[in-house]
Every structure is written in C-alpha cells, then in structure tokens.
C-alpha cells in the first residue's frame, strides 16, 4: 500500500491477502509499512508466541497536537478461513469476491478506513487530541490477540472498533457474554451385532442430551448452539466416546447462568439414563458489556455519524468482538457498524460508498474528540 492510495485501493489490496487466524503476517507487514511511510512508529508485542499466531498485537500512537480527549481505534487482521482464493472485484459500486469464498470485509474494511483516515490526518497536519491504533490477530477464534494486549499501554480514554455487519449509523450498545461447553460422554464398547446389550452408547447419551437441551433463540438476549459432534469407532461397534461442542450466549448474566445449567442438567440426566458418564468443561470466551445512550463514547459517535450524514441508531448484538475484551479490561470501546454484509459467507460484500463513509466517520471522531470531546 502507498500513502497516495484511495481507501478502496487499500481495501482491495488487503482483502486479496489470505489471513486466516494465526497467519496474519503478510497483512501485518502491509500495515506496518503503510504507517512507516507516514513517519509513524509501530510496535508489535509478543502475543503471537502465546496464542499461536505469526504476529502479535500491533500498536501505533499518533502523538497529540492539541487538547481534547485521546481516543483509540481497533480492528482485527484475521478473517475466517477462506475456502477459495480471494479476488476482489468492483461491480456497480459494490466490492465482492469473484471466487466462491469470503471477501474479508470483516474486518479489513475497518483496517482500510482507519488507515486512510490517519493518513489524511497526518498529511494535512490536522490538530487532534491523540490517537492510538490497535490491530489484533486471531479475533475470529476467541478474541485471542485482544486478550493478550496490555491495555495499560493506552493513553486513550476510550475507543472504537468497526466490527458489526449492519448499515453505517448503527451503534452497538450491548454485546453478550459467551460460554463454551465441551461435553465428553463415555460409554462402553461392544460388538453391535453380537452383544449390543453389553455396550453403553456414548452417542445415544449425547443424542438424548442434545434433544433435551434448550437450543436456538431462547429469549431476546440469549442463544445456544451445538456446533460439533465427534464420536464412534465403526458401524459395528457400540460407541464408547462422544464429544459435543456447544455454546451459550446472553446479555443477561442470570439468563446465561440458568441456560448453561439447563444444558449441564440435560447431559447429566441423559448419561444416567443410558448408563454412561459425562464430563463437562465450561469456559468463558468473553464478558458482556452495555453502554447508555448518554455516555461519552456514544455521544461522540452520535455526533460524528450525524456530521457525516448518517442517522444514528442503537442496536444490541448477539456476537462478541474485541470491544468485549477492552470493556472487560476497563477501557470503554464502542462497536460501530461499518456497512459490510453477509460476512463469513461467499456472498460477503461492501459498497465503495461505505468504505468512504467509514473513513469520513473516523475523521469526524478524531476531529470531535479534539474540538468537543
């Protein structure tokens, strides 16, 4: 990327680079190089070695030139694994992948918009109250980079990420907590044609448990899913082992606890009914957060969006983002929708107007943090 590239050119270059979780080096090097062209220093921490990535978290500080509120911007450099090559094309003002795979607007559209806005700020020597950029690896598989980032390094009072697929103008006021469940059912093997009664089917236990679990949309704040089932040895052997991977999410701590317990109770009952045993491991992926409409990060975002011609609106999300990690660490971070659509699918797309729009919104956030933040 060059410092004269348009935000579209920058996005097309970044999107064309495959960067599944753990393999973000080429994209990271482009980001480092672009910021160095602007005369800015970048720093990459040691998180990569701890989380299994080629890179650590990248941070860049643009020193303040005027009073006001320092802010930070965050985006992640990985995408979900592509199933084919990524060859971005522009048709009728919309960027898609000409191949049958993701585009990578999640989250490279945010990366491009943030870099373009910072480039414009530096080149016009605009006054600002201080800006920090944080680019993370391995967001798509558990927000791993952000979890390893040392937030004490930030001078910013609060920040923004653009990591929700919805029209520009929508502000994510709340996001859920997520719990991951690994449910291991253990039975007893036997020959299914000769002595099936001597066996204890772990798959049967798992099936009964899943049938009894609360699954799908539980209430407006709570969802659950069973996403992976592994087990069995052969068609003529009563299966001694079955492992089920599930998750539960909720913006309500009480409902999350109740739902996880209901899943565990279903497993215990099914194991008992089938003469099997079950082991359950529950882990926290990230924690919920909630903003009020009059909090400073929200008020600043509302003004920035309105200044760029967008009608601000508020939504609550069912997904997690790096914002969850920053908020849990005590650094307010607001998630703004960036116009990307149908992410994680081969129909993923984003308009050129939305790339340019989020660049303008970024510039407005920086300006307002100085002039009225």
Residue pairs with C-beta under 8 A, 6 or more apart in sequence:
1 9
1 10
1 13
1 14
1 30
1 33
1 34
1 115
2 34
2 37
3 34
3 37
3 38
3 119
3 123
5 13
6 116
7 112
7 113
7 116
7 355
7 356
7 359
8 90
8 95
8 352
8 355
8 356
10 34
10 112
10 115
10 116
11 88
11 95
11 105
11 108
11 109
11 112
11 350
11 355
12 88
12 90
12 95
13 30
14 27
14 30
14 104
14 108
14 111
14 112
15 86
15 88
15 95
15 97
15 103
15 104
15 105
15 108
16 86
16 87
16 88
17 26
17 27
17 30
17 86
18 79
18 82
18 85
18 86
19 26
19 27
19 77
19 78
19 79
19 104
20 78
20 79
20 80
20 81
20 82
20 140
21 53
21 78
21 81
21 137
21 138
21 139
21 140
21 141
21 144
22 52
22 53
22 54
22 78
22 137
22 138
23 53
23 54
23 78
24 53
24 54
24 55
24 77
24 78
24 137
24 138
25 54
25 55
27 77
27 108
27 111
28 44
28 54
28 55
28 58
28 77
28 135
28 137
31 42
31 58
31 77
31 111
31 115
31 135
32 42
32 44
32 58
34 115
34 119
35 41
35 42
35 60
35 115
35 118
35 133
36 42
38 118
38 119
38 122
38 123
39 122
40 60
40 61
40 62
40 118
40 122
41 60
41 61
42 58
42 59
42 60
43 58
43 59
43 60
44 55
44 56
44 57
44 58
44 59
45 56
45 57
45 59
45 148
45 149
45 150
46 56
47 53
47 56
47 57
47 137
47 144
47 145
47 148
47 149
48 54
48 55
48 56
48 137
49 56
50 148
51 137
51 138
51 144
51 145
51 147
51 148
52 138
52 144
53 78
53 137
53 138
53 144
53 145
54 137
55 77
55 137
56 137
56 145
56 148
57 134
57 135
57 136
57 137
57 145
57 146
57 148
57 149
58 77
58 133
58 134
58 135
58 136
59 132
59 133
59 134
59 135
59 149
59 153
60 118
60 132
60 133
61 130
61 131
61 132
61 133
61 155
62 118
62 121
62 122
62 128
62 130
62 131
62 132
62 133
63 130
64 70
64 128
64 129
64 130
64 131
65 125
65 126
65 127
65 128
66 127
66 128
66 129
66 370
67 129
67 370
68 128
68 129
68 130
68 369
68 370
68 371
68 372
68 373
69 129
69 157
69 158
69 296
69 300
69 369
69 370
69 373
70 129
70 130
70 131
70 132
70 155
70 156
70 157
70 369
71 129
71 130
71 131
71 132
71 156
71 157
71 158
71 159
71 160
71 300
71 365
71 366
71 369
71 373
72 131
72 132
72 133
72 134
72 154
72 156
72 158
72 159
72 160
72 331
72 333
73 114
73 131
73 132
73 133
73 134
73 159
73 160
73 161
73 362
74 133
74 134
74 135
74 136
74 146
74 159
74 160
74 161
74 322
74 323
74 326
74 333
75 107
75 108
75 110
75 111
75 114
75 135
75 136
75 161
75 162
75 163
76 107
76 135
76 136
76 137
76 138
76 139
76 140
76 145
76 146
76 163
76 322
77 107
77 108
77 111
77 135
77 136
77 137
78 137
78 138
78 139
78 140
79 102
79 104
79 106
79 107
79 108
79 140
80 102
80 106
80 140
80 344
82 101
82 102
82 104
83 100
83 101
83 102
83 346
84 99
84 100
84 101
84 346
85 99
85 101
86 97
86 99
86 101
86 102
86 103
86 104
87 97
87 98
87 99
88 95
88 96
88 97
88 98
88 103
89 95
89 96
89 97
89 98
90 352
93 351
93 352
93 353
94 349
94 350
94 351
94 352
95 103
95 105
95 349
95 350
95 351
95 352
95 355
96 103
96 347
96 348
96 349
97 103
97 104
97 346
97 348
99 346
100 346
101 346
102 343
102 344
102 345
102 346
102 348
103 348
103 349
103 350
104 348
105 338
105 340
105 343
105 348
105 349
105 350
106 163
106 165
106 340
106 343
106 344
106 348
107 139
107 162
107 163
109 162
109 338
109 339
109 340
109 350
109 354
109 355
109 358
110 161
110 162
110 163
110 338
110 358
111 135
112 355
112 359
113 162
113 338
113 355
113 358
113 359
113 361
113 362
114 133
114 162
114 362
116 359
116 362
117 359
117 360
117 362
117 363
117 366
118 131
118 133
118 362
120 126
120 359
120 363
121 128
121 131
121 363
121 366
126 366
126 367
127 370
128 366
128 367
128 369
128 370
129 369
129 370
129 373
130 155
130 156
131 156
131 366
132 154
132 155
132 156
132 159
134 146
134 149
134 154
134 159
136 143
136 145
136 146
136 149
136 322
137 144
137 145
138 144
138 145
139 145
139 146
139 163
139 321
139 322
142 285
143 285
143 286
143 320
143 321
143 322
143 324
143 325
145 322
146 322
146 325
146 326
147 325
149 325
151 326
151 329
151 330
151 331
154 331
156 331
157 296
157 332
158 296
158 297
158 331
158 332
158 333
158 334
159 297
159 326
159 331
159 332
159 333
159 334
160 297
160 301
160 333
160 334
160 335
160 336
160 365
161 321
161 322
161 323
161 333
161 334
161 335
161 336
162 335
162 336
162 337
162 338
162 358
163 321
163 322
163 323
163 335
163 338
164 170
164 172
164 315
164 317
164 319
164 321
164 335
164 336
164 337
164 338
165 337
165 338
165 340
165 341
165 342
165 343
166 315
166 337
166 339
167 337
167 339
168 305
168 310
168 336
168 337
168 338
168 339
168 354
168 357
168 358
168 361
169 305
169 310
169 311
169 312
169 313
169 337
170 313
170 314
170 315
170 336
170 337
171 298
171 301
171 302
171 305
171 312
171 313
171 314
171 315
171 334
171 335
171 336
171 337
172 315
172 316
172 317
172 321
172 323
172 334
172 335
172 336
172 337
173 290
173 291
173 292
173 293
173 298
173 314
173 315
173 316
174 251
174 288
174 289
174 290
174 291
174 316
174 317
175 251
175 288
175 289
175 316
175 317
175 318
175 319
175 320
175 321
175 323
175 324
175 335
176 221
176 222
176 223
176 249
176 250
176 251
176 256
176 288
176 317
176 318
176 319
176 320
177 249
177 250
177 251
177 253
177 256
177 284
177 285
177 286
177 287
177 288
178 247
178 248
178 249
178 284
178 285
178 286
178 320
179 247
179 248
179 249
179 256
179 260
179 282
179 283
179 284
179 285
180 245
180 246
180 247
180 282
180 283
180 284
180 285
181 244
181 245
181 246
181 247
181 248
181 260
181 263
181 264
181 280
181 281
181 282
182 243
182 244
182 245
182 280
182 281
182 283
183 206
183 209
183 243
183 244
183 245
183 246
183 263
183 267
183 278
183 279
183 280
184 241
184 242
184 243
184 244
184 278
184 279
184 280
184 281
185 202
185 203
185 205
185 206
185 209
185 231
185 241
185 242
185 243
185 244
185 267
185 270
185 271
185 276
185 277
185 278
186 202
186 240
186 241
186 276
186 277
186 278
186 279
187 199
187 200
187 201
187 202
187 204
187 205
187 238
187 239
187 240
187 241
187 242
187 274
187 275
187 276
187 277
188 198
188 199
188 200
188 238
188 240
188 275
189 199
189 233
189 237
189 238
189 239
189 240
190 196
190 197
190 198
190 199
190 237
190 238
191 236
191 237
191 238
192 199
192 235
192 236
192 237
192 238
193 236
196 238
198 238
199 237
199 238
199 240
200 238
200 240
200 274
200 275
200 276
201 238
201 239
201 274
201 276
202 231
202 239
202 240
202 241
202 242
202 276
203 231
203 232
203 239
203 242
204 274
204 276
205 242
205 270
205 271
205 273
205 274
205 276
205 278
206 229
206 231
206 242
206 244
206 270
207 270
208 269
208 270
208 273
208 274
209 244
209 266
209 267
209 269
209 270
209 271
209 278
210 226
210 229
210 244
210 266
212 266
212 269
212 270
213 224
213 226
213 246
213 262
213 263
213 266
214 224
214 259
214 262
214 263
215 224
215 225
215 226
216 223
216 224
216 225
217 223
218 224
218 250
218 255
218 259
219 255
221 250
221 251
221 252
221 255
221 316
222 248
222 249
222 250
222 251
222 252
222 255
222 256
222 259
223 248
223 249
223 250
223 318
224 246
224 247
224 248
224 249
224 259
224 263
225 246
225 247
226 244
226 245
226 246
227 245
227 246
227 247
228 243
228 244
228 245
229 242
229 243
229 244
229 245
230 242
230 243
231 239
231 241
231 242
231 243
232 239
232 241
232 242
233 239
233 240
246 263
247 285
248 256
248 259
248 260
248 263
249 256
249 318
249 319
249 320
250 256
250 259
250 288
251 288
251 290
251 316
252 288
253 288
256 288
260 282
264 280
264 282
267 278
267 280
268 278
270 276
270 278
271 277
271 278
285 320
286 320
286 324
286 325
286 328
287 324
287 327
287 328
288 324
289 323
289 324
289 327
289 328
291 297
291 298
291 332
291 334
292 298
293 299
293 314
295 332
296 332
296 373
297 332
297 333
297 334
298 334
300 365
300 368
300 369
300 372
300 373
301 312
301 334
301 336
301 365
302 312
303 364
303 368
303 372
304 361
304 364
304 365
304 368
305 311
305 312
305 336
305 361
305 364
306 312
307 364
307 368
308 357
308 360
308 361
308 364
310 357
310 361
315 337
317 335
321 335
322 333
323 333
323 334
323 335
326 332
326 333
327 333
336 358
336 361
338 350
338 354
338 358
339 350
339 351
339 353
339 354
339 355
339 357
339 358
340 348
340 349
340 350
340 354
341 348
341 349
341 350
342 348
342 349
